[in-house]
Amino acid sequence: MELIVAVYDDWGIGKDGTQPVALSADRKFFRETTRGAMVIVGRRTIEDFPGQKPLPGRVNVALTRTAKEIPGFTVCTSPEEAAELAAHAERAMVIGGGSIYRQMLPMCDTAYVTKVHTMVESDTYFPNLDEDPAWSLTEVLQSGEENGIFYEMCLYRRK
Ligand SMILES: NC(=O)c1ccc[n+]([C@@H]2O[C@H](COP(=O)([O-])OP(=O)(O)OC[C@H]3O[C@@H](n4cnc5c(N)ncnc54)[C@H](OP(=O)(O)O)[C@@H]3O)[C@@H](O)[C@H]2O)c1
């Protein structure tokens, strides 16, 4: 399984249920990287989707312990159940949020990490892969600057 995330300089990823700084270059990278894939997402992150609708052109899998149904999503009640579905998909990507990344990181071998080089206050964090000996940064796929903020799309692989 793969995952995709955007992190600030302290590996913060969000505050109050949303991303305080979101770059259009990163949204484009996200769209292109996840197109056609199965995406696995926590119920709280769905609340931040436009209209709380599934992402078009993708198979949307929601993780929840409480909701019986979420329109447009296949509902799973555990990361293991989602991983079982992912095993039958051509490509499956974990797309957040914080609690889902934390629980499913051990099941992933590839991580697309956009480093958004700014410091904003977060209440949700992603594990720092630069400090995790199990992971290595293998390639910087893209980089640039938007509104004075430098960004890099980094590819990490499990060693
Ligand atoms: N920077 C990025 O790339 C990025 C990407 C995505 C999200 N985010 C940010 O991440 C934050 C949201 O993260 P979060 O940790 O608060 O919420 P989350 O991970 O999106 O969703 C949490 C919910 O997932 C369900 N869940 C969690 N563990 C489960 C399990 N083991 N089995 C079944 N269901 C499970 C529960 O839903 P129920 O309550 O329904 O049981 C839980 O409330 C937001 O700020 C968002 O903007 C950032």
The ligand as a MOL file (V3000), in Angstrom:
LIG
                    3D

  0  0  0     0  0            999 V3000
M  V30 BEGIN CTAB
M  V30 COUNTS 48 52 0 0 0
M  V30 BEGIN ATOM
M  V30 1 N -1.8330 17.3000 5.2130 0
M  V30 2 C -2.4380 16.2500 4.6780 0
M  V30 3 O -1.9680 15.6820 3.6890 0
M  V30 4 C -3.7140 15.7480 5.2820 0
M  V30 5 C -4.4150 14.7010 4.6720 0
M  V30 6 C -5.6030 14.2620 5.2720 0
M  V30 7 C -6.0380 14.8560 6.4310 0
M  V30 8 N -5.3300 15.8530 6.9820 0 CHG=1
M  V30 9 C -5.7520 16.4950 8.2320 0
M  V30 10 O -5.8570 15.5110 9.2460 0
M  V30 11 C -6.8250 15.9770 10.2110 0
M  V30 12 C -7.8230 14.8530 10.4530 0
M  V30 13 O -7.1600 13.7550 11.0530 0
M  V30 14 P -7.7920 13.0190 12.3380 0
M  V30 15 O -6.7550 12.1420 12.9090 0
M  V30 16 O -8.4260 14.0540 13.2120 0 CHG=-1
M  V30 17 O -9.0150 12.2290 11.6990 0
M  V30 18 P -9.0660 11.0740 10.5680 0
M  V30 19 O -7.8750 10.1770 10.7390 0
M  V30 20 O -9.3020 11.6810 9.2470 0
M  V30 21 O -10.4020 10.3160 10.9450 0
M  V30 22 C -10.5880 9.8030 12.2390 0
M  V30 23 C -11.7880 8.9060 12.2290 0
M  V30 24 O -11.5110 7.7090 11.5060 0
M  V30 25 C -12.1760 6.6320 12.1010 0
M  V30 26 N -11.1880 5.6560 12.5950 0
M  V30 27 C -9.9900 5.9060 13.1640 0
M  V30 28 N -9.3810 4.7560 13.5100 0
M  V30 29 C -10.2190 3.7450 13.1290 0
M  V30 30 C -10.1550 2.3470 13.2240 0
M  V30 31 N -9.1030 1.7010 13.7730 0
M  V30 32 N -11.1900 1.6150 12.7460 0
M  V30 33 C -12.2600 2.2360 12.1820 0
M  V30 34 N -12.3810 3.5790 12.0730 0
M  V30 35 C -11.3680 4.3230 12.5360 0
M  V30 36 C -12.9960 7.1960 13.2480 0
M  V30 37 O -14.2540 7.5450 12.6880 0
M  V30 38 P -15.6220 7.5650 13.5820 0
M  V30 39 O -15.4580 8.7180 14.5190 0
M  V30 40 O -16.6990 7.7450 12.5690 0
M  V30 41 O -15.6730 6.2340 14.2700 0
M  V30 42 C -12.2170 8.4490 13.6150 0
M  V30 43 O -12.9640 9.4260 14.2680 0
M  V30 44 C -7.4630 17.2080 9.6070 0
M  V30 45 O -6.8740 18.3680 10.1560 0
M  V30 46 C -7.1200 17.0950 8.1370 0
M  V30 47 O -7.0680 18.3530 7.4880 0
M  V30 48 C -4.1810 16.3170 6.4350 0
M  V30 END ATOM
M  V30 BEGIN BOND
M  V30 1 1 1 2
M  V30 2 2 2 3
M  V30 3 1 2 4
M  V30 4 1 4 5
M  V30 5 2 4 48
M  V30 6 2 5 6
M  V30 7 1 6 7
M  V30 8 2 7 8
M  V30 9 1 8 9
M  V30 10 1 8 48
M  V30 11 1 9 10
M  V30 12 1 9 46
M  V30 13 1 10 11
M  V30 14 1 11 12
M  V30 15 1 11 44
M  V30 16 1 12 13
M  V30 17 1 13 14
M  V30 18 2 14 15
M  V30 19 1 14 16
M  V30 20 1 14 17
M  V30 21 1 17 18
M  V30 22 2 18 19
M  V30 23 1 18 20
M  V30 24 1 18 21
M  V30 25 1 21 22
M  V30 26 1 22 23
M  V30 27 1 23 24
M  V30 28 1 23 42
M  V30 29 1 24 25
M  V30 30 1 25 26
M  V30 31 1 25 36
M  V30 32 1 26 27
M  V30 33 1 26 35
M  V30 34 2 27 28
M  V30 35 1 28 29
M  V30 36 1 29 30
M  V30 37 2 29 35
M  V30 38 1 30 31
M  V30 39 2 30 32
M  V30 40 1 32 33
M  V30 41 2 33 34
M  V30 42 1 34 35
M  V30 43 1 36 37
M  V30 44 1 36 42
M  V30 45 1 37 38
M  V30 46 2 38 39
M  V30 47 1 38 40
M  V30 48 1 38 41
M  V30 49 1 42 43
M  V30 50 1 44 45
M  V30 51 1 44 46
M  V30 52 1 46 47
M  V30 END BOND
M  V30 END CTAB
M  END
